Amino acid sequence: MKSRRTALVLSGGGSRGAYQIGVWQALNELGIEIDVACGTSVGAINSAMIAQNSFDLAVNLWKTMETEMIFDVSIDDNYKFPKFDFAGLSAEEALAYAKEIIGNGGADATNLKELLERYIDEELIRKSHTALCVTTVELPFLKTQRNFIEDIPQGQLVDYLMATSAIIPAIKPYEIEGKVFIDGAWGDGMPIRAALDSGATDIIAVDLRSPGIIHKSDIEQAKKTTRFKLISPLHNLGNIMSFETENTVRSIRLGYLDTMKAFGVFRGYYCTFAAGAIPVADLNGADAAGNIFELDPAILYTSDIFHDLLVDRVINAVKDIRPSISTNPFESIADIIAGIAKITSRKSFTVHLVYALKKGDREIALMKTKHAAKLFREEIAAARYIAKMPFSDLLFETGK
């Protein structure tokens, strides 16, 4: 008899759900068998694909989705829209959604239903060894329902997926047999309770950091009674209502890399390093440098790739601040504030720290001051890492 029962819990998050496909990819590679898939909103749709065991189909679905394919919002092609983004939405998309919310009580999601009917195989899911649970919220009393597949009437799985995905106020509530439902995130945005109720011994939860109710007491119980792992994106995945192929591909990649880091296959925090690419003692400094100099988090870095890209970014930063680099703004405690005032970015701040270190000022005031050292922990770690790299001598020897 199998002693472990693994549940994958997927939160809601609209277009950010592509990240969960990357998590699934990593779990497949790690050989982790999912016994229960519990989801809310887009997490429920992904959970259905997982129960269906259709990874390639799910990837194809996500990579072909565009906003207009899912939600019926009309954009006036004759109107000259301003050039701005609103929380990740273009002006056209933002104004179209506003029109639907104000005029029609939310956008129509018929396109989404047709898409799900093409991709979801309910019979296959009912026969699957992976149990499925879909979270819904019924109006008018905001009644949370955690519906396992055996509780969902035959032929209504897509309806329940539509019900949990009715993101108000952007999308109209969804009706099933006279009952009205809204986005499941307003009852349980990350349904760990369903995983606990299923008897899971291991729970992997994916939180997309989207609007909704998260039950912290369920998380605490899961930590105490199961082998619990929480995976969540560190990087911006965009507006939950905007589906774009380029961002989808990036989100899948980030989900994959974050999961491999969570299970110790890769290393890093902001960046992802292949095993052995960076010595363990230098890992925090390298990671901080990658973050400050804005290296792409969707890349799996080898030592050579990381250092080549970091060198380019540091060179550009040095060029930008060359006139002021010959003086050290951190000679005394009193100079710290004045020095910082002259520095316009974390990059230039870090470069000044590197220059001070290269001059031999290894006990500069900033690094000796407890509170400042804590406040600028990443900049100091990055500066120490860069100062140890061979190329740094060439960068700063002409900084006069």
C-alpha positions in Angstrom: 0.0 0.0 0.0 1.3 3.4 -0.9 2.4 5.3 2.2 2.7 8.8 0.8 -0.1 10.8 -0.7 1.0 14.0 -2.5 -1.3 16.9 -3.1 -0.6 19.8 -5.4 -2.5 23.0 -4.4 -2.8 25.7 -7.0 -4.0 29.2 -6.2 -5.9 31.5 -8.5 -4.2 34.2 -10.6 -5.6 34.5 -14.1 -2.8 34.8 -16.7 -0.2 34.1 -13.9 -1.4 30.5 -14.0 1.2 29.8 -16.7 3.7 29.8 -13.8 2.0 26.7 -12.5 2.6 24.8 -15.7 6.3 25.4 -15.2 5.9 24.0 -11.6 4.2 20.9 -13.1 7.0 20.5 -15.6 9.6 20.4 -12.8 7.6 18.0 -10.7 7.4 15.7 -13.7 11.1 15.8 -14.2 11.6 15.2 -10.5 9.4 12.1 -10.7 6.9 13.4 -8.1 3.6 11.7 -8.6 0.6 13.9 -7.9 -2.2 12.0 -6.2 -4.5 15.0 -5.6 -4.8 18.3 -7.5 -6.7 21.0 -5.8 -7.3 24.4 -7.4 -9.1 27.7 -7.4 -9.9 29.8 -10.4 -7.1 29.3 -13.0 -5.5 26.9 -10.5 -8.6 24.7 -10.9 -8.2 24.7 -14.7 -4.6 23.7 -14.4 -5.5 21.1 -11.8 -8.0 19.6 -14.3 -5.2 19.4 -16.9 -3.0 17.7 -14.3 -5.7 15.2 -13.4 -6.1 14.6 -17.1 -2.3 14.1 -17.4 -2.1 16.2 -20.5 1.1 18.3 -20.0 1.8 18.9 -23.7 -1.8 19.8 -24.3 -1.7 22.2 -21.4 1.5 23.9 -22.7 -0.1 24.3 -26.1 -3.3 25.8 -24.5 -1.3 28.4 -22.6 1.0 29.3 -25.4 -1.8 29.9 -27.8 -4.0 31.9 -25.4 -4.5 35.7 -26.0 -6.8 38.0 -24.0 -9.3 38.4 -26.9 -9.5 34.6 -27.2 -10.8 34.2 -23.7 -12.9 37.2 -22.7 -15.4 39.0 -24.9 -14.3 42.6 -24.6 -14.7 44.9 -27.6 -12.0 47.5 -28.5 -13.0 50.5 -30.6 -10.5 50.4 -33.5 -11.5 54.0 -34.5 -10.6 55.5 -31.1 -7.0 56.8 -30.7 -5.9 55.4 -27.4 -3.2 57.0 -25.3 0.1 55.3 -24.9 0.1 54.0 -21.3 -0.2 50.8 -19.3 -2.6 50.3 -16.4 -1.3 47.6 -14.0 0.1 45.7 -17.0 -2.9 46.2 -19.2 -2.7 48.4 -22.3 -4.9 51.4 -22.5 -7.1 49.6 -25.0 -7.6 46.6 -22.7 -8.1 48.7 -19.6 -10.7 50.9 -21.1 -12.5 47.9 -22.7 -12.7 46.1 -19.4 -13.9 49.3 -17.7 -16.7 49.5 -20.3 -17.8 45.9 -19.7 -17.7 46.2 -15.9 -19.7 49.5 -15.8 -22.1 48.8 -18.7 -22.6 45.0 -18.5 -21.6 43.9 -15.0 -18.4 42.3 -16.3 -17.1 40.7 -19.4 -18.7 37.6 -21.0 -16.5 34.5 -20.8 -18.2 32.4 -23.5 -14.9 32.2 -25.4 -13.2 30.7 -22.3 -15.9 28.1 -22.0 -15.5 27.1 -25.6 -11.8 26.8 -25.1 -12.2 24.6 -22.0 -14.7 22.4 -23.8 -12.0 21.7 -26.5 -9.2 20.9 -24.0 -10.9 19.3 -21.0 -11.7 15.6 -21.2 -14.1 15.0 -18.3 -14.3 11.3 -18.7 -10.5 11.0 -18.7 -10.4 13.0 -15.5 -13.0 10.9 -13.8 -10.9 7.8 -14.5 -7.6 9.4 -13.5 -5.5 8.2 -10.5 -5.1 11.9 -9.7 -8.1 13.2 -7.7 -9.4 16.6 -8.7 -10.9 19.3 -6.4 -12.4 22.5 -7.7 -13.2 25.4 -5.3 -16.3 27.5 -5.9 -18.1 30.3 -4.1 -21.9 30.5 -4.2 -23.9 33.7 -4.0 -25.5 35.4 -2.2 -24.0 34.2 1.0 -20.4 33.6 -0.2 -20.6 29.9 0.5 -17.3 28.2 -0.1 -17.5 24.8 -1.7 -14.6 22.4 -2.2 -15.9 20.1 -4.9 -14.1 16.8 -5.5 -14.7 15.3 -9.0 -17.1 12.7 -7.5 -19.2 15.5 -6.1 -19.6 17.2 -9.5 -22.6 16.1 -11.5 -21.7 14.2 -14.7 -21.1 16.5 -17.7 -20.7 19.7 -15.5 -17.0 19.8 -14.9 -16.4 22.6 -17.4 -19.3 24.5 -15.7 -17.6 24.2 -12.4 -14.3 25.4 -13.8 -16.2 28.4 -15.3 -17.8 29.1 -11.9 -14.5 29.2 -10.1 -13.0 31.4 -12.7 -15.7 34.2 -12.7 -13.3 36.9 -11.5 -15.5 39.7 -10.3 -16.0 42.5 -11.3 -14.1 41.9 -14.5 -16.1 38.8 -15.4 -19.8 38.1 -14.9 -20.9 35.6 -12.2 -21.6 32.1 -13.6 -24.8 30.2 -13.1 -25.3 26.5 -12.7 -28.8 25.1 -12.4 -30.1 28.3 -10.9 -27.2 28.8 -8.5 -24.9 31.7 -9.0 -21.1 31.5 -8.5 -18.1 33.9 -8.4 -14.4 33.4 -8.4 -13.4 30.7 -5.9 -10.6 32.9 -4.6 -13.2 34.9 -2.6 -13.7 31.8 -0.4 -10.4 30.0 -0.6 -7.7 31.4 -2.9 -5.3 28.5 -2.2 -7.4 25.5 -1.1 -5.0 23.7 1.3 -8.0 22.6 3.3 -9.1 20.4 0.5 -5.6 18.7 0.4 -5.8 18.2 4.1 -9.3 16.7 3.9 -8.0 14.3 1.2 -5.5 12.8 3.6 -2.4 14.2 1.9 0.9 13.4 3.6 2.8 15.8 1.4 1.5 19.1 0.1 3.1 21.3 -2.5 1.3 24.7 -2.7 1.7 27.3 -5.4 0.7 30.8 -4.5 0.5 33.3 -7.4 0.2 36.3 -5.1 -3.1 37.3 -6.5 -6.3 38.8 -4.9 -8.2 36.4 -2.8 -8.6 34.9 0.7 -5.7 32.8 1.9 -6.4 30.8 5.1 -3.2 31.1 7.1 -4.6 28.6 9.7 -4.7 25.9 7.0 -1.1 26.7 6.1 0.0 26.4 9.7 -1.8 23.0 10.0 -0.2 21.8 6.8 3.2 22.7 8.2 2.5 20.8 11.4 0.9 17.7 9.9 2.4 17.2 6.5 5.6 17.6 4.5 4.7 21.1 3.2 6.4 23.1 0.6 5.3 26.5 -0.6 6.3 27.8 -4.1 5.7 31.4 -5.1 7.1 33.7 -7.8 9.6 36.3 -6.8 9.4 38.2 -10.1 6.5 40.1 -11.6 4.3 37.9 -13.7 2.1 40.7 -15.1 -1.6 41.7 -14.8 -3.9 38.7 -14.1 -6.3 39.7 -16.9 -3.7 40.1 -19.7 -2.8 37.0 -21.6 0.2 37.4 -23.9 2.3 34.6 -25.4 5.6 36.1 -24.6 4.8 36.6 -21.0 3.3 33.1 -20.8 6.5 31.5 -22.0 8.5 33.5 -19.5 6.1 32.6 -16.6 6.3 28.9 -17.4 10.1 29.1 -17.4 10.1 30.9 -14.0 7.8 28.4 -12.5 10.1 25.6 -13.6 13.2 27.2 -12.3 11.7 28.2 -9.0 10.5 24.7 -8.4 13.8 23.1 -9.2 15.4 25.6 -6.7 12.7 24.7 -4.1 13.7 21.0 -4.4 17.5 21.8 -4.3 18.3 20.8 -7.9 19.3 24.4 -8.8 20.6 27.2 -6.5 19.9 30.8 -6.1 17.1 33.2 -5.0 16.6 35.9 -7.6 18.8 34.2 -10.1 19.0 30.5 -10.9 22.4 28.8 -11.0 23.2 25.3 -12.2 24.7 23.0 -9.6 28.3 23.9 -8.9 28.2 27.0 -11.1 29.0 29.3 -8.1 30.8 28.2 -4.9 28.4 27.9 -2.0 30.3 30.6 0.0 29.8 33.1 -2.9 26.2 32.3 -3.8 24.6 35.1 -1.8 26.9 37.7 -3.3 26.5 36.4 -6.9 22.7 36.3 -6.4 22.6 39.9 -5.1 24.8 41.1 -8.0 22.5 39.4 -10.5 19.5 41.1 -8.9 21.0 44.6 -8.6 22.4 44.6 -12.2 19.1 43.2 -13.5 20.2 39.9 -15.1 17.3 37.9 -16.6 15.8 35.6 -13.9 14.5 33.2 -16.6 18.0 32.0 -17.5 19.7 29.0 -15.9 23.2 30.3 -15.3 26.4 28.5 -15.7 29.5 30.3 -14.3 30.6 31.5 -17.7 27.2 32.8 -18.8 26.6 34.6 -15.5 30.0 36.3 -15.4 29.9 37.4 -19.1 26.5 39.0 -18.6 27.5 40.5 -15.2 30.7 42.0 -16.6 28.7 43.8 -19.4 26.2 45.2 -16.9 28.9 46.4 -14.5 30.9 48.0 -17.3 27.8 50.0 -18.4 27.3 51.1 -14.8 30.9 52.2 -14.5 30.6 54.2 -17.7 27.5 56.0 -16.4 29.2 57.2 -13.2 32.8 57.6 -14.3 33.0 61.3 -13.3 32.3 60.6 -9.7 33.9 57.2 -9.2 37.4 58.6 -8.3 36.1 59.8 -4.9 34.9 57.6 -2.1 31.6 58.9 -0.7 31.9 56.6 2.3 34.9 57.9 4.2 33.0 58.6 7.4 29.7 58.0 9.0 28.7 61.6 8.4 29.5 61.2 4.7 27.2 58.1 4.2 24.0 60.1 3.8 25.7 62.7 1.6 27.2 60.0 -0.5 24.0 58.2 -1.0 22.3 61.4 -2.0 24.7 61.6 -4.9 23.9 58.1 -6.1 20.8 57.6 -8.2 20.5 53.8 -8.4 21.4 50.6 -6.6 23.8 49.9 -9.5 25.8 53.0 -9.0 25.7 52.6 -5.2 27.2 49.1 -5.6 29.8 50.3 -8.0 31.0 52.9 -5.5 31.2 50.3 -2.9 33.3 48.1 -5.2 35.6 51.0 -5.9 36.1 51.6 -2.2 37.0 47.9 -1.7 39.4 48.0 -4.7 41.2 50.9 -3.1 41.8 48.8 0.0 39.1 50.4 2.1 37.8 47.1 3.4 36.7 48.7 6.7 34.8 51.6 5.1 32.3 53.2 7.4 29.2 51.9 5.7 30.3 48.3 6.3 31.2 48.9 9.9 27.9 50.5 10.8 25.4 47.8 12.0 22.2 49.4 10.8 23.6 50.6 7.5 25.1 47.2 6.9 21.7 45.6 7.4 19.9 48.1 5.3 22.3 47.7 2.4 23.0 44.0 2.9 22.5 43.1 -0.8 24.6 46.0 -2.1 27.4 45.1 0.2 27.2 41.4 -0.7 27.2 42.2 -4.4 30.1 44.6 -4.1 32.2 42.1 -2.2 31.5 39.5 -4.9 32.3 41.8 -7.8 35.5 43.1 -6.1 36.8 39.5 -6.0 36.3 39.0 -9.8 39.5 39.3 -11.9 37.9 41.8 -14.3 37.2 44.3 -11.6 40.9 45.5 -11.5 40.6 46.5 -15.2 37.3 48.3 -14.6 38.4 50.5 -11.8 42.1 51.1 -12.4 41.2 54.0 -14.8 38.5 55.3 -12.6 40.4 58.5 -11.8 
